[in-house]
Amino acid sequence: MSDEPHAFDELFMPLSLEQVQQRFESWRLRRKRRTRIPQTLWQAAVSLSEEYSINHLSKALRVNYTELKKKVVNAQTAKEETSGVSSSPFIELSVPAAPLTESTIEMIKSDGSVMRIQIKGVTDLNWVELSKAFWAMDS
């Protein structure tokens, strides 16, 4: 089993500084000389920048301060750009009165996002448009 970080792990269980240090050390032991640090390790380091200073992280992980700072700034910029897009997890639907029926729809994205809808009394809801809107939303 690989010591490389997995996207699934990072989505649901944030890594501690000690875990990221272990991953860097494991990578250093296996790497060939002059190999670049994998993006997954940089992402793990950047994810800790909200809790620790860049200076502290660069020393603890033994990485270049300037390179880490660039990656943190780039991640913050990307986060700010995407936050300008509607971040509301709700989609407003106009639902006409209809005969009583009951439906449950559940959609799950590969990133773990889930949309579950339970509706009573609606028969003509446009499920296709609703699902398109869900798949188009960034998590």
QUITAMO-V770567 format. One record per backbone hydrogen bond with DSSP energy under -0.5 kcal/mol. NH is the residue of the N-H (numbers start at 1). CO is the residue of the C=O. E is the energy in kcal/mol with one decimal. If there is no record, write none. Layout:
nh	co	e
NH	CO	E
NH	CO	E
This chain:
nh	co	e
10	6	-1.8
11	7	-1.8
12	8	-1.5
13	9	-2.9
20	16	-2.2
21	17	-2.7
22	18	-2.3
23	19	-2.1
24	20	-2.4
25	21	-2.6
26	22	-2.6
27	23	-2.4
28	24	-2.6
29	25	-1.9
30	26	-1.3
31	27	-2.1
35	32	-1.4
41	38	-0.7
42	38	-1.9
43	39	-2.8
44	40	-1.8
45	41	-2.3
46	42	-3.0
47	43	-2.3
48	44	-0.7
48	45	-1.0
49	46	-1.8
50	47	-0.5
51	48	-1.4
52	48	-2.3
57	53	-2.5
58	54	-3.0
59	55	-1.9
60	56	-2.7
61	57	-2.9
62	58	-0.7
63	58	-1.9
68	64	-2.4
69	65	-2.7
70	66	-2.2
71	67	-2.0
72	68	-2.4
73	69	-2.8
74	70	-2.7
75	71	-2.1
76	72	-2.4
77	73	-2.6
78	74	-2.5
79	75	-2.2
80	76	-2.3
81	77	-2.3
82	78	-2.1
83	79	-1.5
84	80	-0.7
84	81	-0.6
85	82	-0.9
95	93	-0.7
96	94	-0.6
98	121	-0.7
103	119	-3.0
105	117	-2.6
107	115	-3.0
109	113	-2.8
112	109	-1.8
115	107	-2.8
117	105	-3.3
119	103	-2.9
119	117	-0.5
121	101	-3.8
127	125	-1.5
130	126	-2.0
131	127	-2.7
132	128	-2.3
133	129	-2.2
134	130	-1.9
135	131	-2.5
136	132	-1.7
137	133	-1.1
137	134	-0.5
